[in-house]
Amino acid sequence: YRNLFTGTAHVHPDGTRIDTGRFSVVVSKKIAPGTQVTFCIRQQDIKILKPDKTLKPALSHNVLSGRIVSVFPFPEYCMVFFQISGSPHAHDLEIKLPPYLRERHDLYAGKEVSVAFWEPSIILFDGPN
């Protein structure tokens, strides 16, 4: 499955920071520091940000900068491959958008953008007990 990551839990004032080595996410759930956590961000739950927009708190903790690697326009949706700044991977995230957002954000391969995860949409999986 795409957008599935494993990281280590760390203390954060608003819950827990999960560090994957490539990036971190903040979730409101309290998880014991040092715990290995697997999480998923669904393709449709990744938001492409407008540069001048003020972010809601649920988005502001989980912003990543990078660039669009490729754009695949399908009739009913658009798939975007996104590479986090400094990442050695060809792409890190797959993002699914309605077609009108591709035009609204003027998305194309090579464009530098920021993306955000809506915190309540980050799916946490319990590790082995």
N, CA, C and O atoms as a DFTB+ gen file, in Angstrom:
516 C
 N C O
     1  1       0.849      -1.192       0.000
     2  2       0.000       0.000       0.000
     3  2       0.885       1.242       0.000
     4  3       1.934       1.262       0.643
     5  1       0.467       2.257      -0.709
     6  2       1.239       3.504      -0.795
     7  2       1.044       4.359       0.445
     8  3       0.065       4.209       1.176
     9  1       1.990       5.257       0.668
    10  2       1.916       6.209       1.776
    11  2       1.799       5.501       3.125
    12  3       1.079       5.947       4.018
    13  1       2.522       4.390       3.249
    14  2       2.586       3.632       4.493
    15  2       4.010       3.783       5.031
    16  3       4.976       3.498       4.322
    17  1       4.141       4.231       6.282
    18  2       5.446       4.553       6.845
    19  2       5.578       3.980       8.245
    20  3       4.580       3.743       8.926
    21  1       6.814       3.759       8.669
    22  2       7.094       3.342      10.038
    23  2       8.082       4.329      10.637
    24  3       9.034       4.750       9.980
    25  1       7.846       4.692      11.887
    26  2       8.735       5.629      12.557
    27  2       8.768       5.375      14.042
    28  3       8.138       4.447      14.550
    29  1       9.518       6.223      14.735
    30  2       9.701       6.115      16.179
    31  2       8.975       7.255      16.871
    32  3       9.073       8.410      16.458
    33  1       8.244       6.919      17.928
    34  2       7.488       7.927      18.683
    35  2       8.410       8.755      19.567
    36  3       9.344       8.237      20.181
    37  1       8.125      10.067      19.619
    38  2       8.835      11.011      20.482
    39  2       7.798      11.889      21.180
    40  3       6.690      12.075      20.677
    41  1       8.168      12.424      22.336
    42  2       7.266      13.323      23.069
    43  2       7.055      14.598      22.256
    44  3       7.998      15.126      21.667
    45  1       5.823      15.087      22.226
    46  2       5.489      16.358      21.588
    47  2       4.426      17.031      22.455
    48  3       3.553      16.345      22.985
    49  1       4.478      18.363      22.615
    50  2       3.496      19.038      23.485
    51  2       2.037      18.769      23.091
    52  3       1.156      18.785      23.952
    53  1       1.777      18.526      21.827
    54  2       0.395      18.304      21.377
    55  2       0.055      16.836      21.171
    56  3      -0.968      16.522      20.563
    57  1       0.897      15.928      21.668
    58  2       0.618      14.502      21.508
    59  2       1.905      13.725      21.320
    60  3       2.671      13.527      22.263
    61  1       2.136      13.285      20.083
    62  2       3.319      12.482      19.777
    63  2       3.864      12.888      18.413
    64  3       3.103      13.122      17.474
    65  1       5.198      12.970      18.314
    66  2       5.851      13.170      17.016
    67  2       6.405      11.826      16.587
    68  3       7.119      11.168      17.343
    69  1       6.071      11.418      15.364
    70  2       6.576      10.149      14.828
    71  2       7.606      10.492      13.755
    72  3       7.283      11.113      12.742
    73  1       8.844      10.079      13.992
    74  2       9.951      10.394      13.084
    75  2      10.258       9.176      12.227
    76  3      10.590       8.113      12.751
    77  1      10.148       9.326      10.898
    78  2      10.401       8.207       9.984
    79  2      11.839       8.174       9.491
    80  3      12.254       7.218       8.835
    81  1      12.606       9.226       9.808
    82  2      13.954       9.337       9.254
    83  2      13.953      10.256       8.038
    84  3      14.945      10.939       7.781
    85  1      12.854      10.281       7.288
    86  2      12.705      11.185       6.149
    87  2      11.913      12.424       6.532
    88  3      12.195      13.530       6.073
    89  1      10.913      12.214       7.385
    90  2      10.058      13.309       7.828
    91  2       9.380      12.878       9.118
    92  3       9.452      11.716       9.517
    93  1       8.723      13.830       9.762
    94  2       7.984      13.556      10.991
    95  2       6.537      13.966      10.819
    96  3       6.218      14.866      10.042
    97  1       5.662      13.292      11.559
    98  2       4.275      13.733      11.661
    99  2       3.950      13.886      13.141
   100  3       4.539      13.224      13.995
   101  1       3.006      14.766      13.423
   102  2       2.529      14.958      14.789
   103  2       1.087      14.470      14.845
   104  3       0.255      14.848      14.020
   105  1       0.808      13.627      15.829
   106  2      -0.551      13.133      16.047
   107  2      -0.959      13.465      17.486
   108  3      -0.106      13.590      18.365
   109  1      -2.258      13.605      17.716
   110  2      -2.732      13.995      19.046
   111  2      -2.667      12.841      20.039
   112  3      -2.614      13.073      21.247
   113  1      -2.671      11.609      19.553
   114  2      -2.628      10.437      20.438
   115  2      -1.281      10.381      21.163
   116  3      -0.227      10.607      20.568
   117  1      -1.341      10.076      22.461
   118  2      -0.105       9.918      23.252
   119  2       0.423       8.498      23.054
   120  3      -0.288       7.525      23.307
   121  1       1.658       8.384      22.606
   122  2       2.297       7.089      22.377
   123  2       3.617       7.093      23.149
   124  3       4.336       8.092      23.141
   125  1       3.937       5.990      23.810
   126  2       5.159       5.914      24.618
   127  2       6.385       6.199      23.757
   128  3       6.535       5.605      22.689
   129  1       7.278       7.111      24.209
   130  2       8.487       7.420      23.452
   131  2       9.297       6.154      23.173
   132  3       9.415       5.278      24.030
   133  1       9.848       6.073      21.973
   134  2      10.652       4.926      21.576
   135  2       9.848       3.829      20.890
   136  3      10.422       2.917      20.295
   137  1       8.520       3.913      20.971
   138  2       7.662       2.911      20.331
   139  2       7.775       3.020      18.808
   140  3       7.788       4.122      18.258
   141  1       7.857       1.880      18.138
   142  2       7.812       1.864      16.675
   143  2       6.346       1.956      16.251
   144  3       5.513       1.173      16.707
   145  1       6.034       2.917      15.375
   146  2       4.656       3.158      14.965
   147  2       4.576       3.091      13.446
   148  3       5.392       3.687      12.744
   149  1       3.582       2.359      12.947
   150  2       3.305       2.350      11.511
   151  2       2.069       3.199      11.281
   152  3       1.086       3.096      12.015
   153  1       2.125       4.043      10.254
   154  2       0.978       4.907       9.954
   155  2       0.798       5.031       8.453
   156  3       1.708       4.771       7.666
   157  1      -0.395       5.433       8.089
   158  2      -0.748       5.586       6.686
   159  2      -1.425       6.935       6.483
   160  3      -2.185       7.400       7.333
   161  1      -1.140       7.547       5.355
   162  2      -1.840       8.756       4.948
   163  2      -2.488       8.443       3.610
   164  3      -1.795       8.221       2.617
   165  1      -3.813       8.423       3.582
   166  2      -4.505       8.093       2.345
   167  2      -4.220       9.146       1.275
   168  3      -4.051      10.328       1.578
   169  1      -4.170       8.703       0.037
   170  2      -3.812       9.586      -1.079
   171  2      -4.692      10.830      -1.139
   172  3      -4.214      11.915      -1.467
   173  1      -5.970      10.676      -0.825
   174  2      -6.900      11.802      -0.914
   175  2      -6.838      12.707       0.315
   176  3      -7.482      13.756       0.335
   177  1      -6.076      12.321       1.340
   178  2      -5.981      13.127       2.565
   179  2      -4.741      14.009       2.606
   180  3      -4.463      14.631       3.632
   181  1      -3.997      14.075       1.519
   182  2      -2.826      14.953       1.447
   183  2      -3.239      16.210       0.694
   184  3      -3.717      16.138      -0.439
   185  1      -3.054      17.348       1.321
   186  2      -3.476      18.614       0.740
   187  2      -2.276      19.346       0.149
   188  3      -1.220      19.425       0.777
   189  1      -2.440      19.875      -1.049
   190  2      -1.422      20.750      -1.630
   191  2      -1.760      22.166      -1.179
   192  3      -2.895      22.619      -1.328
   193  1      -0.767      22.860      -0.626
   194  2      -1.015      24.153       0.004
   195  2      -0.804      25.313      -0.956
   196  3       0.073      25.290      -1.821
   197  1      -1.643      26.330      -0.770
   198  2      -1.405      27.593      -1.462
   199  2      -0.354      28.340      -0.645
   200  3      -0.435      28.369       0.583
   201  1       0.639      28.950      -1.316
   202  2       1.751      29.581      -0.583
   203  2       1.322      30.642       0.423
   204  3       1.987      30.811       1.445
   205  1       0.224      31.365       0.166
   206  2      -0.151      32.506       1.009
   207  2      -1.250      32.180       2.011
   208  3      -1.742      33.073       2.701
   209  1      -1.636      30.928       2.099
   210  2      -2.786      30.558       2.923
   211  2      -2.385      30.277       4.371
   212  3      -1.388      29.600       4.621
   213  1      -3.166      30.801       5.329
   214  2      -2.964      30.495       6.741
   215  2      -3.537      29.112       7.023
   216  3      -4.643      28.790       6.590
   217  1      -2.786      28.307       7.741
   218  2      -3.193      26.923       7.966
   219  2      -3.980      26.737       9.251
   220  3      -3.714      27.383      10.264
   221  1      -4.951      25.841       9.188
   222  2      -5.668      25.418      10.390
   223  2      -4.688      24.610      11.251
   224  3      -3.772      23.981      10.721
   225  1      -4.880      24.627      12.583
   226  2      -3.971      23.876      13.463
   227  2      -3.851      22.395      13.101
   228  3      -2.771      21.818      13.231
   229  1      -4.942      21.773      12.649
   230  2      -4.897      20.343      12.313
   231  2      -3.980      20.059      11.122
   232  3      -3.560      18.919      10.924
   233  1      -3.667      21.087      10.327
   234  2      -2.758      20.924       9.188
   235  2      -1.351      21.416       9.497
   236  3      -0.377      20.874       8.976
   237  1      -1.235      22.446      10.346
   238  2       0.034      23.172      10.467
   239  2       1.184      22.348      11.029
   240  3       2.344      22.671      10.771
   241  1       0.897      21.284      11.796
   242  2       1.965      20.448      12.360
   243  2       2.620      19.565      11.309
   244  3       3.762      19.137      11.481
   245  1       1.912      19.293      10.232
   246  2       2.344      18.247       9.307
   247  2       2.496      18.774       7.890
   248  3       1.815      18.325       6.968
   249  1       3.407      19.742       7.732
   250  2       3.679      20.353       6.434
   251  2       5.033      19.865       5.929
   252  3       6.013      19.863       6.674
   253  1       5.087      19.454       4.674
   254  2       6.333      19.024       4.040
   255  2       6.552      19.815       2.761
   256  3       5.613      20.050       2.001
   257  1       7.780      20.222       2.529
   258  2       8.128      20.899       1.284
   259  2       8.806      19.912       0.351
   260  3       9.450      18.959       0.788
   261  1       8.651      20.158      -0.927
   262  2       9.289      19.293      -1.906
   263  2       8.887      19.678      -3.306
   264  3       8.573      20.836      -3.580
   265  1       8.898      18.688      -4.203
   266  2       8.544      18.998      -5.581
   267  2       7.708      17.874      -6.177
   268  3       7.762      16.722      -5.747
   269  1       6.952      18.251      -7.166
   270  2       6.143      17.284      -7.896
   271  2       7.046      16.562      -8.887
   272  3       7.737      17.192      -9.688
   273  1       7.032      15.241      -8.825
   274  2       7.847      14.424      -9.723
   275  2       7.087      14.158     -11.015
   276  3       7.644      14.268     -12.107
   277  1       5.805      13.806     -10.881
   278  2       5.001      13.549     -12.072
   279  2       3.529      13.745     -11.760
   280  3       3.096      13.662     -10.610
   281  1       2.771      14.009     -12.823
   282  2       1.329      14.238     -12.731
   283  2       0.654      13.312     -13.733
   284  3       1.000      13.306     -14.914
   285  1      -0.305      12.536     -13.260
   286  2      -1.044      11.618     -14.125
   287  2      -2.516      12.024     -14.128
   288  3      -3.242      11.716     -13.183
   289  1      -2.964      12.715     -15.182
   290  2      -4.377      13.118     -15.221
   291  2      -5.263      12.002     -15.782
   292  3      -5.173      11.647     -16.957
   293  1      -6.110      11.464     -14.921
   294  2      -7.119      10.493     -15.337
   295  2      -8.434      11.244     -15.507
   296  3      -8.560      12.366     -15.018
   297  1      -9.417      10.658     -16.188
   298  2     -10.677      11.385     -16.399
   299  2     -11.351      11.838     -15.100
   300  3     -11.841      12.964     -15.019
   301  1     -11.380      10.968     -14.084
   302  2     -12.143      11.298     -12.872
   303  2     -11.289      11.811     -11.716
   304  3     -11.832      12.299     -10.725
   305  1      -9.961      11.712     -11.822
   306  2      -9.074      12.235     -10.776
   307  2      -7.683      12.430     -11.357
   308  3      -7.404      12.057     -12.496
   309  1      -6.820      13.024     -10.543
   310  2      -5.435      13.277     -10.947
   311  2      -4.527      12.676      -9.875
   312  3      -4.732      12.911      -8.684
   313  1      -3.524      11.902     -10.292
   314  2      -2.557      11.313      -9.362
   315  2      -1.250      12.096      -9.480
   316  3      -0.755      12.333     -10.582
   317  1      -0.704      12.492      -8.341
   318  2       0.523      13.282      -8.301
   319  2       1.550      12.525      -7.461
   320  3       1.244      12.090      -6.351
   321  1       2.763      12.367      -7.983
   322  2       3.871      11.797      -7.212
   323  2       4.699      12.958      -6.684
   324  3       5.064      13.866      -7.430
   325  1       4.995      12.917      -5.370
   326  2       5.641      14.027      -4.668
   327  2       6.914      13.528      -3.993
   328  3       6.925      12.473      -3.358
   329  1       7.984      14.305      -4.143
   330  2       9.269      13.989      -3.502
   331  2       9.542      15.031      -2.426
   332  3       9.533      16.232      -2.699
   333  1       9.783      14.568      -1.205
   334  2      10.121      15.460      -0.099
   335  2      11.512      16.041      -0.339
   336  3      12.412      15.336      -0.797
   337  1      11.686      17.317      -0.034
   338  2      12.989      17.969      -0.211
   339  2      14.089      17.165       0.459
   340  3      13.964      16.795       1.626
   341  1      15.161      16.892      -0.264
   342  2      16.304      16.182       0.278
   343  2      16.156      14.671       0.295
   344  3      17.074      13.971       0.720
   345  1      15.028      14.157      -0.154
   346  2      14.814      12.715      -0.114
   347  2      15.614      12.015      -1.208
   348  3      15.711      12.520      -2.326
   349  1      16.188      10.852      -0.890
   350  2      16.907      10.075      -1.899
   351  2      15.961       9.236      -2.776
   352  3      16.393       8.633      -3.758
   353  1      14.691       9.202      -2.419
   354  2      13.737       8.364      -3.135
   355  2      13.191       9.069      -4.379
   356  3      13.111      10.296      -4.423
   357  1      12.822       8.285      -5.377
   358  2      12.245       8.842      -6.611
   359  2      10.975       9.625      -6.294
   360  3      10.750      10.699      -6.854
   361  1      10.147       9.094      -5.402
   362  2       9.026       9.846      -4.853
   363  2       8.673       9.260      -3.495
   364  3       8.920       8.086      -3.221
   365  1       8.087      10.107      -2.649
   366  2       7.774       9.708      -1.274
   367  2       6.283       9.544      -1.020
   368  3       5.869       8.720      -0.205
   369  1       5.488      10.331      -1.719
   370  2       4.048      10.333      -1.479
   371  2       3.301      10.255      -2.802
   372  3       3.745      10.771      -3.827
   373  1       2.149       9.590      -2.744
   374  2       1.218       9.621      -3.868
   375  2      -0.013      10.380      -3.402
   376  3      -0.577      10.096      -2.346
   377  1      -0.417      11.353      -4.213
   378  2      -1.511      12.248      -3.851
   379  2      -2.600      12.132      -4.913
   380  3      -2.323      12.181      -6.112
   381  1      -3.836      11.979      -4.458
   382  2      -4.975      11.861      -5.367
   383  2      -5.833      13.119      -5.236
   384  3      -6.277      13.470      -4.143
   385  1      -6.057      13.788      -6.361
   386  2      -6.774      15.064      -6.358
   387  2      -7.929      15.052      -7.353
   388  3      -7.897      14.315      -8.338
   389  1      -8.950      15.868      -7.096
   390  2      -9.932      16.114      -8.148
   391  2      -9.239      16.870      -9.292
   392  3      -8.338      17.668      -9.034
   393  1      -9.641      16.635     -10.551
   394  2      -8.968      17.278     -11.687
   395  2      -8.888      18.810     -11.601
   396  3      -7.894      19.396     -12.029
   397  1      -9.923      19.463     -11.051
   398  2      -9.910      20.934     -11.009
   399  2      -8.776      21.476     -10.141
   400  3      -8.302      22.588     -10.372
   401  1      -8.329      20.695      -9.132
   402  2      -7.240      21.180      -8.282
   403  2      -5.910      21.207      -9.027
   404  3      -5.048      22.033      -8.729
   405  1      -5.739      20.309      -9.994
   406  2      -4.520      20.343     -10.805
   407  2      -4.413      21.688     -11.520
   408  3      -3.337      22.283     -11.584
   409  1      -5.526      22.156     -12.052
   410  2      -5.534      23.449     -12.742
   411  2      -5.427      24.604     -11.757
   412  3      -4.687      25.558     -11.998
   413  1      -6.157      24.526     -10.655
   414  2      -6.145      25.615      -9.676
   415  2      -4.738      25.843      -9.130
   416  3      -4.326      26.987      -8.941
   417  1      -3.998      24.762      -8.875
   418  2      -2.641      24.873      -8.324
   419  2      -1.569      24.921      -9.416
   420  3      -0.382      25.045      -9.113
   421  1      -1.981      24.825     -10.683
   422  2      -1.040      24.796     -11.817
   423  2       0.065      23.770     -11.570
   424  3       1.248      24.107     -11.537
   425  1      -0.341      22.520     -11.399
   426  2       0.603      21.463     -11.043
   427  2       1.285      20.889     -12.280
   428  3       0.637      20.605     -13.288
   429  1       2.586      20.726     -12.188
   430  2       3.370      20.126     -13.279
   431  2       4.633      19.532     -12.681
   432  3       5.053      19.919     -11.590
   433  1       5.236      18.592     -13.394
   434  2       6.459      17.937     -12.936
   435  2       7.555      18.977     -12.731
   436  3       7.799      19.814     -13.601
   437  1       8.209      18.918     -11.582
   438  2       9.282      19.856     -11.266
   439  2       8.850      21.031     -10.417
   440  3       9.698      21.745      -9.882
   441  1       7.546      21.251     -10.278
   442  2       7.072      22.389      -9.486
   443  2       7.340      22.161      -8.001
   444  3       7.081      21.080      -7.472
   445  1       7.861      23.191      -7.336
   446  2       8.097      23.146      -5.888
   447  2       6.800      23.517      -5.176
   448  3       6.205      24.557      -5.459
   449  1       6.369      22.669      -4.259
   450  2       5.145      22.930      -3.509
   451  2       5.325      22.445      -2.072
   452  3       6.290      21.756      -1.744
   453  1       4.371      22.823      -1.231
   454  2       4.282      22.262       0.112
   455  2       2.979      21.484       0.205
   456  3       1.967      21.852      -0.391
   457  1       3.033      20.404       0.964
   458  2       1.840      19.592       1.188
   459  2       1.629      19.459       2.689
   460  3       2.546      19.685       3.479
   461  1       0.413      19.091       3.073
   462  2       0.112      18.906       4.495
   463  2      -0.823      17.725       4.665
   464  3      -1.612      17.389       3.782
   465  1      -0.707      17.104       5.840
   466  2      -1.602      16.015       6.222
   467  2      -2.555      16.568       7.272
   468  3      -2.125      17.228       8.218
   469  1      -3.837      16.305       7.109
   470  2      -4.819      16.671       8.117
   471  2      -4.676      15.671       9.250
   472  3      -4.902      14.478       9.049
   473  1      -4.304      16.132      10.437
   474  2      -3.940      15.235      11.535
   475  2      -4.985      14.146      11.826
   476  3      -4.604      12.988      11.995
   477  1      -6.283      14.470      11.891
   478  2      -7.245      13.391      12.194
   479  2      -7.302      12.294      11.126
   480  3      -7.821      11.208      11.385
   481  1      -6.778      12.564       9.941
   482  2      -6.848      11.558       8.857
   483  2      -5.626      10.641       8.847
   484  3      -5.587       9.701       8.053
   485  1      -4.633      10.879       9.698
   486  2      -3.469       9.994       9.759
   487  2      -3.895       8.707      10.474
   488  3      -4.330       8.742      11.625
   489  1      -3.765       7.585       9.788
   490  2      -4.211       6.303      10.325
   491  2      -3.041       5.627      11.040
   492  3      -2.004       5.363      10.432
   493  1      -3.212       5.350      12.327
   494  2      -2.157       4.695      13.114
   495  2      -2.470       3.209      13.252
   496  3      -3.618       2.823      13.476
   497  1      -1.446       2.389      13.116
   498  2      -1.585       0.942      13.302
   499  2      -0.843       0.558      14.573
   500  3       0.278       1.009      14.806
   501  1      -1.456      -0.254      15.373
   502  2      -0.791      -0.723      16.586
   503  2       0.297      -1.712      16.234
   504  3       0.094      -2.607      15.414
   505  1       1.443      -1.549      16.850
   506  2       2.547      -2.469      16.638
   507  2       2.358      -3.727      17.460
   508  3       1.341      -3.880      18.136
   509  1       3.334      -4.635      17.412
   510  2       3.229      -5.866      18.215
   511  2       3.257      -5.540      19.697
   512  3       3.972      -4.633      20.122
   513  1       2.492      -6.263      20.474
   514  2       2.418      -6.011      21.935
   515  2       3.499      -6.771      22.676
   516  3       3.589      -6.680      23.901
